[in-house]
Amino acid sequence: MGLVGLPNVGKSSTFNVLSNLSVPAENYPFCTKEPSEARVWVPDKRFEKLCETYNPKSKVAAQITVYDIAGLVSGASEGAGLGNAFLSHIMRVDGIYHVVRAFPDLDIIHEEGDVNPERDMDIIHGEMIAKDKQMLNKKMEEVDTLIKRKATKELKEEKEILTKIEAYLDKGVNVRDGDWTTKEIEYLNTAIYFTSKPVIYLANIGRD
């Protein structure tokens, strides 16, 4: 899982809570440049019961790897802020914790000037849609070139799926929210679209 959001929304502080580690959490944008990583053990009473019953020589519980990723800003898909580095870090994760700032604090800088969770969510969503479109356009060009050489059944089917993805993205719809057949899902699993990743929204309401 990757912790994602605008700068200064509480991603690193959330990471510290999840991991019980201490990573920098400072009041300035891009405090986090390289993702911090923590492996969090998943509590599971079923696992504990099995260990009690069979007393294995080694006990390895399930775990989630969490990455604290640098803050994204408007225009990141075009290289603003840490831009492409930020987006490449998101590409590596299976799912996203989207941290949204919902607390007022004049002492903590807000990238957009004021606290507006809905706008902030739209910024992140828009940047991921934009990046997916860039990836899609590149793939479209590759497939079109191959079709011109030899229009196989597989290439035509791939072009149909890409066209369907394009229609969703043009409407601002996440890939994960589309209506897909089993065969289309198999194809999507080979492509790493940002908006195909599951998202959990974490609203940071602050201490008060």
PyMOL commands that set and color helices and strands:
alter all, ss='L'
color gray80, all
select helices_A, chain A and resi 11-19+45-54+76-78+83-91+117-149+153-170+175-177+182-188+194-196
alter helices_A, ss='H'
color red, helices_A
select strands_A, chain A and resi 2-4+36-41+63-68+96-101+199-204
alter strands_A, ss='S'
color yellow, strands_A
deselect
rebuild
show_as cartoon
